């Protein structure tokens, strides 16, 4: 696996990255405070009107951002998904409210840092605010303290600001508390190129440098691969280690499985790598990850115990997990779907419907020994998972890892990114015939136990 594995989805290099200091951030915070004081000094009537407008718009945006998150989490939105387009249209309308307030006095908007920090982050990291506020991208960094890291990253990964790459690059190589988070954002947005990754190794903190080396390794960069194999901690990124090792199966079996308690998700990676010993059915009653393991293995023998688990599952999330796991194996032919759970039928009714359907199914429909999306497990049926409008992000992420590991390819992909970006990644994966042949050969070998 060489440097030709590098699939670039990276924007042009931003030159002249400046260093940020804690003092710079303090000055930005002081400027925000000053703007709020200016707003508070305005006429009471104007002030009240502006605050009410900001608060009501923020409340609406908060709800819509949650809906957008759910829409992306549920599956890749169709190009003609009216619901998804309506969400974005409503968000654009509300952005216009914040732009108008910002033009009058940014201090009317900044108090949202305390009440609706995610909404303020969404505003500050937008292309619309870019036009007249050159520090907006840097102000986004200040909100890292106000939000959970995951929420900050998810919001920034969908940000439209044109200044943001430069801001994140500056933060990544600076000695500020947000450096690691900024680096994670660059990786997640697929905006970490070789030149800047090298700069991070030379100038960034230990954690930033390590992330840069891992990304270079994933991209097939020889020095990065060598460093990860010699110095990298597999517990930090088992995926990277498995992606770059030629002896991945032997290494996983000899080095990792014997001490698997020290690692996360070892069983799942053993299943992805088709280790014969990992193909016993999981403990459906006691293993909280049984749904994921059974889904990734794709063994039709797991379907009946999964239906039984759905029948007794009390928790709504668990019910959705079992249904989605079966969907990964059986695909669109299933007579029930997650979207109808709690609407057309409850979990018990869904399980009864599924059991009758499964037991009456013609034997030739069941693709032994491994199924995906209703067909035999293959590169094409795995690509179908990424394209699915009703496959949760967790499963799409694991199937993407499966495609990379068994196809010997690395294409950056994030199931929570803009649909157009996802489609570009899926297109690149779909058109790699070498990866497809490699993947399908691996599955044929696994099917006969080699």
Secondary structure as UniProt FT lines:
FT   HELIX           3..5
FT   HELIX           22..40
FT   HELIX           44..74
FT   TURN            79..80
FT   HELIX           82..104
FT   HELIX           107..110
FT   HELIX           112..115
FT   HELIX           117..124
FT   HELIX           127..130
FT   TURN            131..132
FT   TURN            134..135
FT   HELIX           136..142
FT   HELIX           143..145
FT   HELIX           149..157
FT   HELIX           164..172
FT   TURN            177..178
FT   HELIX           179..188
FT   TURN            189..190
FT   HELIX           194..203
FT   HELIX           206..218
FT   TURN            219..220
FT   HELIX           222..231
FT   TURN            234..236
FT   HELIX           238..244
FT   TURN            246..247
FT   HELIX           248..251
FT   HELIX           252..256
FT   HELIX           257..262
FT   HELIX           266..272
FT   TURN            273..274
FT   HELIX           276..278
FT   TURN            284..286
FT   TURN            288..289
FT   HELIX           290..297
FT   TURN            300..301
FT   HELIX           302..312
FT   HELIX           316..330
FT   HELIX           331..333
FT   HELIX           338..340
FT   TURN            342..344
FT   HELIX           347..360
FT   HELIX           363..365
FT   STRAND          371..372
FT   TURN            373..374
FT   STRAND          375..376
FT   HELIX           379..387
FT   TURN            389..390
FT   HELIX           393..407
FT   TURN            415..416
FT   HELIX           419..430
FT   HELIX           433..447
FT   TURN            448..449
//
